[in-house]
């Protein structure tokens, strides 16, 4: 989807940003999981946190993302 939207002129920047955000999430997720388990003593809280993020992402995709098509970049 990123390649379709960004097109050949901006794909490097978009993919770099997307991968950076994914790596930051990979750093933060174990910390949040550990804190949730430490506070509650069970894995249930960690699973609920992850489930809530998945539900949020699904609603975002359904209601915010419209048509996936290439953006029209102004020639510069």
Phi, psi and omega per residue, in radians:
X1 nan -0.685 -3.126
X2 -1.083 -0.718 3.139
X3 -1.165 -0.622 3.116
X4 -1.159 -0.796 -3.087
X5 -1.253 -0.824 -3.020
X6 -1.278 -0.680 -3.072
X7 1.354 3.099 -3.037
X8 -1.201 -0.375 -3.068
X9 -1.409 -0.420 -3.026
X10 -2.227 0.103 -3.028
X11 -1.091 -0.616 -3.140
X12 -1.076 -0.790 3.131
X13 -1.175 -0.774 -3.093
X14 -1.140 -0.793 -3.124
X15 -1.198 -0.630 3.072
X16 -1.064 -0.772 3.120
X17 -1.148 -0.758 -3.137
X18 -1.095 -0.765 -3.141
X19 -1.208 -0.611 3.092
X20 -1.109 -0.772 3.126
X21 -1.105 -0.696 3.091
X22 -1.108 -0.677 3.113
X23 -1.214 -0.659 3.089
X24 -1.119 -0.706 3.085
X25 -1.092 -0.640 3.104
X26 -1.173 -0.440 3.081
X27 -1.419 -0.707 -3.048
X28 -1.343 -0.615 -3.044
X29 -0.993 -0.800 3.126
X30 -1.135 -0.565 3.122
X31 -1.178 -0.820 3.135
X32 -1.108 -0.720 3.106
X33 -1.070 -0.803 3.127
X34 -1.086 -0.728 3.116
X35 -1.134 -0.760 -3.133
X36 -1.095 -0.723 3.125
X37 -1.206 -0.674 3.138
X38 -1.137 -0.699 -3.106
X39 -1.298 -0.616 -3.044
X40 -1.822 -0.395 -3.121
X41 1.392 0.154 -3.130
X42 -2.523 2.786 3.122
X43 -1.398 -0.157 -3.088
X44 -1.004 -0.768 -3.128
X45 -1.087 -0.722 3.118
X46 -1.097 -0.722 3.108
X47 -1.145 -0.652 3.109
X48 -1.167 -0.650 3.082
X49 -1.081 -0.825 3.134
X50 -1.113 -0.752 3.131
X51 -1.072 -0.690 3.131
X52 -1.151 -0.643 3.082
X53 -1.153 -0.690 3.103
X54 -1.130 -0.719 3.108
X55 -1.136 -0.749 3.090
X56 -1.050 -0.764 -3.139
X57 -1.124 -0.689 3.125
X58 -1.120 -0.795 3.111
X59 -1.132 -0.660 3.093
X60 -1.071 -0.798 -3.131
X61 -1.107 -0.749 -3.075
X62 -1.213 -0.754 -2.974
X63 -1.771 -0.351 -3.093
X64 -1.844 -0.770 -3.118
X65 -1.299 2.139 -3.131
X66 -1.646 -2.102 -3.109
X67 -1.527 2.332 3.115
X68 -1.564 1.878 3.136
X69 -2.608 2.747 -3.129
X70 -1.091 2.458 3.050
X71 -1.336 2.609 3.088
X72 -1.626 1.856 -3.116
X73 -1.521 2.387 3.083
X74 -1.251 2.360 3.087
X75 -1.158 2.281 -3.111
X76 -2.145 nan nan
